[in-house]
Amino acid sequence: MITVLKAVDYEQPQLEQRPSDAACATKHAWARVPEEPSQDERAALKDKIRGLLKEKNAVLVSHYYVHPDLQDLAEETGGLVSDSLEMARFGRDHAAQTLVVSGVRFMGETAKILSPEKRVLMPDLDATCSLDLGCPVTEFSAFCDAHPDRTVVVYANTSAAVKARADWLVTSSCALEIVKALKDKGHKILWAPDRHLGGYIQRETGADMLLWNGSCIVHDEFKAFELEALMREHPQAKVLVHPESPAQVVALADAVGSTSAILKAACEMDAKEFIVATDNGMLHKLRTLNPGKVFLEAPTAGNSATCKSCAHCPWMAMNSLADVARVLETGTNEVLVDTALIARARLPIDRMLAFTAALKGGRDVLQLVPGIGAA
């Protein structure tokens, strides 16, 4: 099947605290965008994948941002469509011995960290993330070493090596609660990699946070000026925003939250029309769950646009039915993480899982947060 190389520009951090010989502020990457299969090809590939999943004792987990075909197929075959951590947890608890992770590289690594005894395959190992790319472990470790008094909190959108350097891992659905608890225990935070999400948490909690200067190429492109214009065209629409978006966009939101929080808000809010500022791959699930409602993409275009992503991650777009079938058939594209790295990266993940379980159970989460110097 033909693929197209899509050029992608993304920013790497340039902080005053970093060495003078640090990498250039802008690097260049690429993504392979698969050609859309015909209807007959699509049906044949889905049938083939269904058979291979059974034959190989495998389960497919897909992120909300991948192609609708992969989302639907995951659910049709007993898999899951969710965010990165839920995908990994589902794979860990599932009886299948092979996990096929339809998403980007850090998601496959997270699945392997939680299920080291299982085989984890990905449709394309080159599918990555600008937040991961913009936070190389060597530079990040040096940044951490320069601020030893701070508790290191990293977002899930990072490599296994960066997770292994952290004290705590967070997702966008639990970051506020974890950072607030750390603040209440007197911790100063070193945060990475997304500056917009970090800034949002800092504003909401008042925590002392030193931010790594990374961003998501999708969410970074949403434009407040154009969003306001779209809101004037649709005055009854509610605005749903992921906190990886710029602060000016977040300020216009009726609801701010993770992918799961956006889904919940769309289902529960008393509105028929929504403007959504997150990857447009989310629109498939939003429309499926809310057939009587209208969902509009927040603008990345307009007079002030410098759109690199046009509201869709080019690396998420690298996932295809054909590649899922291929890796199931051949066993190629296995995600491998060093055993020692798995052990270290598991610690901040386990802390987060224990915290969120306690929070959900109504228990005192502060008991799970160590004092200063013990993180």
PyMOL commands that set and color helices and strands:
alter all, ss='L'
color gray80, all
select helices_A, chain A and resi 39-55+68-76+84-93+105-114+130-133+137-145+160-164+175-184+195-205+219-221+224-233+247-250+259-268+282-289+316-318+321-330+339-360+365-368
alter helices_A, ss='H'
color red, helices_A
select strands_A, chain A and resi 3-11+26-34+58-63+80-82+98-102+119-121+151-155+168-170+189-192+209-211+238-241+255-256+273-277+294-297
alter strands_A, ss='S'
color yellow, strands_A
deselect
rebuild
show_as cartoon
